[in-house]
Amino acid sequence: MKKLLSCCLALLLLYTVLPRSARAEQDCTLLTATDPHFVAPGLTDHGAYFTALTESSDGKLMRCSEEIMDAFLAEAVAAEPEALLLTGDLTFNGALQSHTALAAKLHEAEERGLRVYVLPGNHDLDNPNAASFSGESFTRVAYATAENFRRIYADFGFDEALSIDPDSLSYVAALNGDTRLLMLDFNTRHDPCGISEKSLEWVEAQLKDARDAGVRMLAAGHQNLFQLTMFRAGYVIQNAEKLAALFREYGVTLYLSGHLHCQHWKTEEGLTEIATSALSVSPCQYGILKVTGETLHYETKETDVTAWAKAQGRTEKDLLDFRTYAADFFDSRNRQSTAETLSLFAFTPEEIGRMTEYIIKLNRAYFSGDMRDAASFDPDGEIAALFDRSANLYTVYLKSVRPDYGMDFRKWNSSIN
């Protein structure tokens, strides 16, 4: 498996180095997933408090986090990719028990041939909200620190690292003599959603070492390099411009991220960021990177929880029609929050109903990454005009997403040349 992985990722980043005649002709696959927000089953009885917490969330399917993860890992193993990257927010609230339980599942997957590399996200470390849930209450539990995160996930990148940043949990892993993997942690206590000057120096040293050795680098992290949505603070990493400049200088042309929960990609000056949507939010997608001949192709795939549930002999209605359940849950969270917000403004109930249903359609498209039909949701602009009557968050949101109308962010292609 390691030999296949090395071959694939050596091909993945041949953007700047090898001439066509020197490239191996082999098709390769790499999976990337993010934001599973896993909750260890021992931390909840799915009682009243946990149910209320779930139903007031931003659409994360916490009630089914274990089933989603099990279904996803079963698919990943069956697909026989060269590697799986999990780019952060592995857990819902950073509970040590959730990390331990998830690592056990990853060990089982690796024993079945799946190579896994992990990174922490903003939910995963030093999280004071780590808790267990029973009945109508919760109890604070131990949370993961950087030190025990590295220990728990030692087999998923850290133990084989060529170098680990002394200032964070960033590391470089040698995939073979030609390709290295740069896994970047932006979730330190001293630089939340940022990268320190010390870490930037470490990154440059790794990139320079790779260039001097004639090897290529693939980069991944949890937070975003570019501003992909209306939100910047807490999403785009501090010092992003300096990091992007280093990537361009040393020939790194692809960066994989998550954090947004919506599917998106953006290219600026030859550098592309692909933000994969959350595994825990409808439509529960992950990314597939394929190298076919001289083309690099990315596309998303929905986790088939229903197929997994049937194979396991599960009988729960929600699992047996999981796609509908997940979509309905996502819509219900959007319906509630949108209607509550709009009720604060001078709109009639009929107007609020129309505006709410429009936002539901738009969010469904935006989070999945399929914006091809977005313009048809309000062809005459009547609903947008209603939003424009009162300045509110949705007015800003609609303005920010209009440039994405017609796009399909579930797919991306680039020539290796």
C-alpha positions in Angstrom: 0.0 0.0 0.0 2.8 2.4 0.8 4.4 1.8 -2.6 1.1 2.6 -4.3 0.6 5.7 -2.1 4.1 6.9 -3.0 3.5 6.5 -6.7 0.2 8.3 -6.6 1.3 11.4 -4.6 4.5 11.6 -6.6 2.3 12.1 -9.6 -0.2 14.5 -7.8 2.2 17.4 -7.5 4.2 17.2 -10.8 3.0 20.7 -11.6 6.4 22.4 -11.8 9.2 19.8 -11.8 9.2 16.9 -14.3 8.8 17.1 -18.1 6.1 15.0 -19.6 8.5 12.3 -20.8 9.7 11.7 -17.2 6.2 11.1 -15.7 4.9 7.7 -14.9 1.6 6.8 -16.5 -0.4 5.5 -13.5 -3.9 6.4 -12.2 -4.1 7.2 -8.5 -6.7 8.2 -5.9 -6.6 10.2 -2.7 -9.6 10.7 -0.3 -10.0 13.8 1.8 -12.7 14.3 4.5 -13.2 16.9 7.2 -15.4 18.0 10.1 -16.9 14.7 11.1 -17.5 16.1 14.6 -17.5 12.6 16.1 -19.1 11.9 19.5 -18.0 8.8 21.3 -21.2 6.7 21.9 -20.3 6.4 25.6 -20.6 10.2 26.0 -24.4 10.4 25.3 -27.6 8.5 26.1 -29.3 10.6 23.3 -31.6 12.0 26.1 -33.4 15.3 26.3 -30.4 17.5 26.7 -28.4 16.0 23.9 -31.5 16.0 21.6 -32.1 19.7 22.3 -28.5 20.5 21.7 -28.6 18.6 18.4 -31.8 20.3 17.3 -30.4 23.8 18.0 -27.2 23.1 16.2 -26.0 24.4 12.8 -27.1 21.2 11.0 -24.5 18.8 12.3 -25.9 15.3 12.5 -24.4 14.6 15.9 -27.0 12.0 16.7 -25.6 9.9 13.9 -22.0 10.8 14.1 -20.8 7.2 14.8 -23.0 5.7 12.0 -21.7 8.3 9.5 -18.1 7.7 10.5 -18.5 3.9 10.3 -20.2 4.1 6.9 -17.6 6.5 5.6 -14.6 4.4 6.7 -16.3 1.3 5.2 -16.5 3.1 1.9 -13.0 4.4 2.2 -11.6 0.9 2.8 -13.6 -0.6 0.0 -12.4 2.1 -2.5 -8.7 1.2 -1.8 -7.3 4.7 -2.2 -3.7 5.4 -1.7 -4.4 7.6 1.3 -7.1 9.3 3.4 -6.6 12.7 4.9 -8.8 13.9 7.8 -8.3 17.6 8.0 -9.7 18.5 11.4 -12.7 19.0 13.7 -12.5 15.2 14.2 -14.7 15.6 17.3 -17.7 17.5 18.3 -16.3 19.1 21.4 -12.8 17.9 21.8 -13.6 15.2 24.5 -10.6 13.0 25.1 -12.9 10.0 25.0 -14.2 10.9 21.5 -10.6 11.1 20.2 -9.7 7.8 21.7 -12.8 6.1 20.3 -12.2 7.6 16.8 -8.6 6.6 16.8 -9.7 3.0 17.5 -11.8 3.1 14.4 -8.9 4.5 12.4 -6.7 1.7 13.6 -9.2 -0.9 12.4 -9.4 0.8 9.0 -5.6 0.9 8.7 -5.5 -2.8 9.6 -7.8 -3.3 6.6 -5.3 -1.5 4.3 -6.4 2.2 4.6 -3.6 4.7 5.1 -4.7 7.6 7.3 -3.2 11.0 8.1 -4.9 13.4 10.6 -4.9 17.0 11.7 -6.7 18.8 14.6 -9.3 21.4 14.0 -10.6 24.2 16.2 -13.0 21.9 18.1 -10.4 19.3 18.9 -7.9 20.8 21.4 -8.2 22.5 24.8 -12.0 22.6 24.4 -13.7 23.7 27.7 -17.0 22.5 26.2 -16.0 18.8 26.3 -18.9 17.1 28.0 -21.0 13.9 28.4 -24.7 14.1 28.1 -27.3 12.2 30.2 -31.0 12.8 30.5 -31.6 16.5 30.9 -28.1 17.5 31.9 -24.4 17.4 31.0 -21.1 16.8 32.8 -17.8 18.3 31.9 -15.2 15.7 30.9 -11.5 15.7 30.1 -10.6 17.3 26.8 -7.7 16.6 24.5 -4.5 18.7 24.6 -1.9 19.0 21.9 0.2 16.5 23.8 -2.3 13.7 24.1 -3.7 14.4 20.6 -0.2 13.7 19.2 -0.1 10.5 21.4 -3.6 9.3 20.5 -3.0 9.7 16.7 0.6 8.8 16.7 0.1 6.1 14.0 -1.7 8.5 11.7 1.2 10.8 10.6 3.2 11.8 13.7 5.3 8.7 14.3 6.5 8.7 10.7 7.1 12.4 10.4 10.3 13.7 9.0 9.8 16.8 11.0 7.3 18.2 13.6 7.0 21.9 14.1 8.1 22.7 17.7 5.5 25.5 17.8 2.4 23.5 16.7 1.2 20.0 15.6 2.2 20.6 12.0 4.3 17.9 10.5 5.9 16.7 7.3 5.7 13.0 6.3 7.8 11.4 3.6 5.5 9.5 1.3 8.5 8.3 -0.7 11.8 9.7 -2.1 9.9 12.1 -4.4 6.9 13.4 -2.4 6.2 14.8 1.0 3.0 15.7 2.8 2.8 19.0 4.7 0.0 18.8 7.3 -0.6 22.2 8.9 -2.0 22.8 12.4 -3.6 26.3 12.9 -5.1 25.6 16.3 -2.4 26.3 18.9 -3.2 28.1 22.2 -1.0 31.0 21.3 -2.3 31.4 17.7 -5.9 30.1 17.3 -6.8 30.2 13.6 -3.3 31.4 12.9 0.3 30.4 12.1 3.1 32.0 14.1 6.3 33.5 12.6 8.2 30.6 14.1 5.9 28.1 12.3 6.3 30.0 9.0 10.0 29.7 9.4 9.6 26.0 10.0 7.3 25.7 6.9 9.8 27.5 4.7 12.6 25.3 6.0 10.6 22.2 5.0 9.7 23.6 1.6 13.3 24.6 0.9 14.5 21.1 2.1 12.0 19.5 -0.2 13.0 21.7 -3.2 16.7 21.0 -2.5 16.0 17.3 -2.4 14.1 17.5 -5.6 10.8 16.3 -4.0 7.3 17.8 -4.1 4.9 18.8 -1.4 1.1 18.5 -1.0 -0.3 20.8 1.7 -3.4 20.4 3.9 -4.9 22.1 6.9 -8.2 22.8 8.7 -8.8 26.5 8.3 -8.8 28.4 5.1 -6.0 30.0 3.0 -8.4 32.2 1.0 -11.7 34.0 1.9 -14.1 31.6 0.3 -17.4 32.9 1.9 -18.6 36.1 3.5 -16.8 35.2 6.7 -13.2 36.0 7.3 -12.5 36.2 11.0 -12.1 32.8 12.5 -12.0 31.2 9.1 -9.1 32.6 7.1 -5.9 31.9 9.0 -3.8 34.8 10.2 -0.7 35.2 8.2 -2.4 33.5 5.3 -0.8 35.9 2.8 2.7 34.9 3.9 1.9 31.2 3.8 0.4 31.5 0.3 3.5 33.4 -0.8 5.7 30.6 0.4 3.5 28.0 -1.4 3.9 29.9 -4.6 7.6 30.4 -4.2 8.3 26.7 -3.6 5.8 25.3 -6.2 3.0 24.1 -4.0 -0.1 24.6 -6.1 -2.8 22.8 -4.2 -4.0 23.2 -0.6 -6.8 21.1 1.0 -8.9 22.4 3.8 -12.3 22.2 5.5 -13.8 24.2 8.4 -16.5 26.1 6.4 -18.9 23.1 6.3 -19.7 24.1 2.7 -18.1 22.9 -0.5 -16.0 25.4 -2.3 -12.8 26.0 -4.2 -10.8 29.0 -5.4 -7.7 29.7 -7.4 -5.6 32.8 -7.0 -2.3 33.3 -8.9 -1.8 29.6 -9.7 -2.6 28.4 -6.2 -5.8 26.5 -5.6 -7.6 25.8 -2.3 -10.3 23.1 -2.2 -12.4 23.3 1.0 -14.3 20.0 1.4 -17.7 20.2 3.0 -18.4 18.7 6.4 -18.8 15.0 6.7 -21.3 15.6 9.5 -23.6 17.9 7.5 -26.0 17.0 4.7 -25.1 15.8 2.1 -22.3 14.2 4.2 -19.7 14.4 1.4 -16.0 13.7 1.1 -13.6 14.5 -1.6 -11.9 12.2 -4.1 -8.7 13.3 -5.9 -7.8 11.3 -9.0 -4.9 11.5 -11.3 -5.7 10.0 -14.7 -3.0 10.3 -17.3 -2.0 14.0 -17.0 -5.2 15.4 -15.5 -5.9 16.1 -11.8 -9.6 15.7 -11.0 -11.4 16.4 -7.8 -15.0 15.5 -7.1 -17.3 14.9 -4.1 -19.1 11.8 -3.1 -22.0 11.4 -0.6 -21.4 8.8 2.1 -24.0 6.0 1.6 -25.1 5.5 5.1 -28.2 3.6 4.0 -26.1 0.9 2.2 -23.9 0.6 5.3 -27.0 0.3 7.6 -28.6 -2.4 5.4 -25.3 -4.4 5.4 -25.2 -4.1 9.2 -28.7 -5.3 9.6 -29.8 -2.0 11.1 -33.5 -1.3 11.1 -33.8 2.4 12.1 -36.0 4.3 9.7 -33.7 7.3 9.6 -30.7 5.2 8.7 -32.6 3.2 6.0 -33.6 6.5 4.3 -30.6 8.5 5.5 -30.3 10.9 2.6 -33.9 12.2 3.2 -33.4 12.3 6.9 -30.2 14.3 6.7 -31.6 16.7 4.1 -34.8 17.2 6.2 -32.7 17.8 9.3 -30.6 20.4 7.6 -33.7 22.2 6.2 -35.4 22.2 9.5 -32.4 23.9 11.2 -32.3 26.5 8.4 -36.1 27.1 8.5 -36.0 27.7 12.3 -33.1 30.0 12.4 -34.1 32.0 9.3 -37.7 32.5 10.4 -36.6 33.6 13.9 -34.2 36.1 12.4 -36.6 37.6 9.9 -39.3 37.9 12.5 -37.2 40.7 14.0 -37.9 42.8 10.9 -41.0 44.4 9.4 -42.0 41.5 7.2 -45.4 39.9 6.9 -45.8 36.2 7.8 -46.3 35.5 4.1 -43.1 37.3 3.2 -41.2 35.5 5.9 -42.5 32.2 4.6 -41.3 32.9 1.0 -38.0 34.3 2.2 -37.3 31.3 4.5 -38.0 28.7 1.8 -35.7 30.6 -0.6 -32.9 30.5 2.0 -33.5 26.8 2.6 -33.0 26.1 -1.2 -30.0 28.4 -1.4 -28.3 26.9 1.6 -28.9 23.4 0.4 -27.2 24.3 -2.9 -24.4 26.3 -1.3 -23.4 23.8 1.3 -23.4 20.9 -1.2 -21.4 23.1 -3.7 -23.9 22.6 -6.5 -24.8 26.2 -7.4 -25.7 25.5 -11.0 -29.4 26.2 -10.6 -29.2 28.9 -7.9 -30.4 31.7 -10.2 -33.6 29.8 -10.8 -34.7 29.9 -7.2 -35.6 33.6 -7.6 -35.7 34.2 -11.3 -37.3 37.7 -11.1 -35.4 38.9 -8.1 -38.6 39.4 -6.1 -37.4 37.6 -3.0 -34.0 39.3 -3.1 -35.8 42.6 -3.3 -37.6 41.7 -0.1 -34.3 41.1 1.7 -33.0 44.4 0.4 -35.8 46.2 2.1 -34.1 45.8 5.5 -30.4 45.5 6.1 -29.7 42.2 7.8 -27.2 39.3 7.7 -29.1 37.6 4.9 -28.8 40.7 2.7 -25.0 40.5 3.0 -25.1 36.7 2.5 -27.1 36.9 -0.7 -24.7 39.5 -2.1 -21.7 37.3 -1.2 -23.0 34.2 -2.9 -24.3 35.7 -6.2 -20.9 35.5 -7.9 -21.1 31.7 -7.3 -24.4 31.3 -9.2 -24.0 28.7 -12.0 -20.9 27.1 -10.4 -20.4 23.5 -9.5 -17.8 23.4 -6.6 -18.2 19.7 -6.3 -15.8 19.3 -9.2 -12.4 20.7 -10.1 -9.9 19.9 -12.8 -6.3 20.9 -13.5 -3.7 19.9 -15.9 -0.5 18.5 -14.3 1.5 20.4 -16.8 
